[in-house]
Amino acid sequence: MVNIVVEYLSFCPHIVGSFNWLQAALDKNSDHPLATIIRLTEIIWKSDPSYRNPDLADLDVDLAEVEGTPGLSSVTSNMSVAANYFDHRASIWFAAKYKRAGLKIQFIPESSGKKTPDLSLSDDKAILTAFLEVKHAGLKTPIELIIRKIQTTPSRYSVRLMIEAELSYSNQAENLARTVTDMLRNLSESDDVEQFRNIELPGIGKCELIRHQDGEEKMTGLMITWNGGISIPKIYDRLSQLIDKAREQLTDYSPHGINIVGLYVDDDSIKSDIVETTLLKEPGLFNSPEYLNLTAVKYVRQMVGHQESLFINERNDHVKNGEVGKLRL
């Protein structure tokens, strides 16, 4: 399997060159998001050799764009930690975007004892520098983690998973995925030929395992029904916490600089109008004195072409004097 993956990744040379830890992650059957994406891609690629996973293709293009940028190697190294992957992937996306726009980019190294943003963006012509703290926001990420983990576990079963609880955090999803995949492995290794098996998952929901008619081990089919939708007030609350944490990192590093939060969203739960309400409508964050030194929030929703919005803080000095408009944010 790894040889096929390596062959596939020959089409993504910048991923191969940037993530020297990836081969070891694949060999160890890692749960790392990038390793899981590659495994799922390899399963599809076996039946469709022309398939090019858009997540991998886009990452490779962005890495090519920012190649040689100061601080990049530290970012890609930190991505080896599964919990860091999505935030750092979003940072690379923003870096590539603004480099294409003609700005000079630098990844700011983390410093012990001091909060730091992710990027500096400089425009020599305007003689301006902005600082960008990137936050990945994906309320559906836990569900996607479950899907990828179960689908890439070979077994003799298909799975119907009924989730009745709200899964707020990735570790909840990891525990659920581990419970299901352990069952799949144990049952697939046994001589049990039971066609159906219903399993209660206390506090979470139910799981139904349906054995393949031919009894062969193959990719695990999965259907999920999820009733744990997240309410709008909770989305506002989590979004406020995320932006506030980013604000603290920016203003601690650059108290009076051009400070931008890059909000990278990968599902449709956090729409731009929700961000607008959180920031601008009473009692919006931009109306608080604590936010005077936060210049703007750049919202990006991951989709075909990406949806982008820039929410500026009219009370911020860099907005009032027109500097923000010169930076092509």
N, C-alpha and C positions, 0 to 999 in steps of 0.2 A: 504493500500500500504506500509506504513512504517513497519508494522509487517513482511511482506514478505521480505522487504529489510533487516531488522534486521536478519531474518532467513538466508538470502543469505550471509550476512556478518559474520555469524558464521563460514564460511569457510575462513574468513580473520581476525583472532583474533587480529593481530597486528594493523590493521587499526582501529578496534573498540577501542583498548586500547590506541591508540595514538591520535585520533581525538575526544576528548570529546565534541567538539562543533558541531559534525556532525549531531547528532540527532535533535538538534535545527534547523540546516540548512535545514534538510529534512522537518521538521514540518512547516517551514515558506515558503516552496516552493521556496527555494533559487536558485539563478542563479549561485551559486558557481560551478566551473568546476567539483569538486569531487562529489557534490550532483547530478549534471546533469548526470555524468557518471553512478552513481548508479541507477538513475531513468530509464535511457535507458536500463541498464542491467536488471532491474526488469521487464520491458516490454517484453524483449526477454525471460527471465526466466519463465514467465507465460506459454509459449508454449513449452519451452525446459528446464526443471528443471536441466539438466546436464550441462547447459551452465556455463562457468567460464570466466568472462571478463578478458582478458590478462592484461589490464592496472591495474586492481585491484589486480589480482594475483601477478603480478610482484612487485607492490608497497608493498604488504604484505610480500613478501620474502625479499625485501630490508630492510624493517623496522625490520624484525626479525634479520637480519644480524647486523644492527647497534644499536640494543637495548642496552641501558646502556651507549652509547657513550656520553661523556660530551657535553652539549649544544643541544642535540636532542630535548628536550621538548620545547625549545624556537623556534626551527625551525618548529615543527609541530603546535605550537600555532600560529605562524605567517602565516601559510598556511591557516588559517581561512579567511584571506583577499584574495578575489578572484584574485586580480592583482598579488599577490605573489605566487600563487600556483605552476605555471609551473617552475619558477626559483628554488623554494625550492624542488620541486619534483626531479629536475635534480641534486640538491646538494645531496639528499639522494641516488640517483643512483650512483654518483661518490664515495660517502663515502662507500657504500656497496662494490663497485668494488675494491677499494684500501684496504679495510679491508680484503677482501678475498685474496688479493695478499700478505697479511702479514704485512701491514703497520699499525701503530697506528694512529687512526683518532680522531680528535677533531673538533667539530663545534665551530667556533669563534663567540662569542657574539657581536652583533652590539653595537657600542659605539657612543654616541652623541658627535659631534664635531670632530670625527675622522673616516676616511674611513677604512673599514675593509674588508678582504676577507672572503670567506665562510668556508674554511677548512684549518687545518694544517695536513700534512702527515709526519709521522716520522718513520725512520728506525733506530732502536737502534744499529743494527749490523754495519751499515755504519756510524752511528753517524751523521745523516743528517736529516734536517727538511725542507719540502717545503710548500709553501702556495698556495692554489688553490682558484681562484675566478671563480664561475660557472655562465655562461650566457646561458639561453634558447633562441634559435633562431628558430622561426617558422613562416615563411611568410604566411603559409596557416592556421595558427591558427585562424584568424578571420572567415574564411569560416567554419572551424570545429565548432566554437562556434555557428554560425548560424544554422548549421545542427542539433546539439544537442538540442539547445533551441527549435526549431520548432518541431522536432520529438517527444520531450517529452511533448508537449502541446496537450492534448486530444481535438479533434475537429470533426466536421462532414465533413471535407474537406481533400483533398489532395492538395498539393501546387506545382506549377511549378514557380521557381524563376529565372528570367533572370537578372544577375548582369552585368552591362556594365561599372561600375566605378572600379577604383583600390581601394581596401580597405586595407589601410596600417596599421591601428591601431585597437585594439580590441574594443575601444569605438564606432567606426563606425559600427562594426559588431553588437555590443550590441544594438545600436539604431535601426538598420535595423531589427534585430530579434524581438525586442520589438514591432516595428510597425506591423510586420506580425502576431505575436502571439496575439496582442490586437485585430486585425481584426478577427482572427480565433475565439477567445473567444466571441466577440460581435455577430458575425454572427451565431455561434453555439447556442447561447442563444436566438436568435430571431426566429420568425416563417417563416423567409425567406426561400423559397424552390427553389430559383434560382439555376439552375444546374451549370452554369459557371459564373465567374465574373473576368473581367480583370481590374487590378488596376495599374495606373502609379505611379511610385516611383521617383519623380523628382530628377535628379542628380544621380540616382542610376541605375534605370532600370525598369523592369515591374514584376508584380506578377499575376499569374493566379490561381484562386481557383476553384477546381472541387469538387462538393458536392458528398459525398458517395451515391451510388444508394439506399442503404437501409436507408439512413438518420441517421444511428447510430453514436454515438460519439465513436471514437476509436483513436488509435495512428495515428498521422498525417503523411501521406506519403509525401515524398519530393524529387523533382528533381531540381538540380541547374545547370544552365549553367553560366559560368563566363568568360567574355572576358577581365577581368582586370588583365591580367598577368603582372608580374613585370619584368622589363627589367634587363639585366645583369649588366649594369652600376649602376643601383639603388641598386642591391643586393650588389655589391662591396662597395658602399657608406655606406649602412646600416651596413654591416658587419664590416667595418672599424670603424664606430662610436661605435659599440658594444664592439669590442676588445679594443679600446682606453679607453673606460670607465672602463673596467675591469683592464687594465694596471694601471690607476690612483689609483684605489682602492688598488691594490697590492703594488705598489711602495710607496704609502703614508704610508702603514702599515709596510712594510719591504723593505726599499729602496735598499738594496743590497743582499736580500735573494734569494732563489730559488723560483721564481715566475712563476706560471703556470696559464694560462687561460683554464678553462674547457668549451668547446663550445658544447652544447647539441642541436642537430638539429632534428626536428621531421617531416621534409618533404624533398622532393628531389629537391627543388629549390636551396638549399645551398649545393652544391656538394663539395667533398674534393678538387677537382682541383680548384674550385673558392677560397677556403680558402688558398690553396697553392699560387695561384697568388696574393691574397691580402697581404700575408705575405712576400713572397720571391722574386717575380718578380719585376723588376724595375717599379715604385718606391716603392716597397713593404715596409710594415710597419717595418719589421726587419732591413731595410737599414737606418732607421731614427735614429739619435743619441738619441732621446727621448725613444727609445725602447731597449737601451743597457741593462737595468735592467729587461726586461721581458725575461724569460728563454725559455719558450716554450708555444705552444698552443696545447691542446689535443682536437681533433675533434672526436665527437661521433655522428653517425647518428642512430636514433631510427628505427630499423627494426628487422626482425627475426635474432637473433644472434648479432645484432648491427655491424656497420661498424666503425672501429676506425683507426685514424691516429695521429701520434705525429709529430708536426712541431717544430723543435728546432731552436733557434737563435744562429747561429755559432759565433756571435760577443759577446755573453754573457760569463762572466767569469766562471760561473758554468758549462757551456758546454765545454769550453776550458780545464778546469782542470779535466774533466771526472766524476764529481760528479753526473750529471744527469743520466748517464748510470747506476749508482748503485741503483737508486730508483725504478726501475721496473714500470715506468710510461706508 
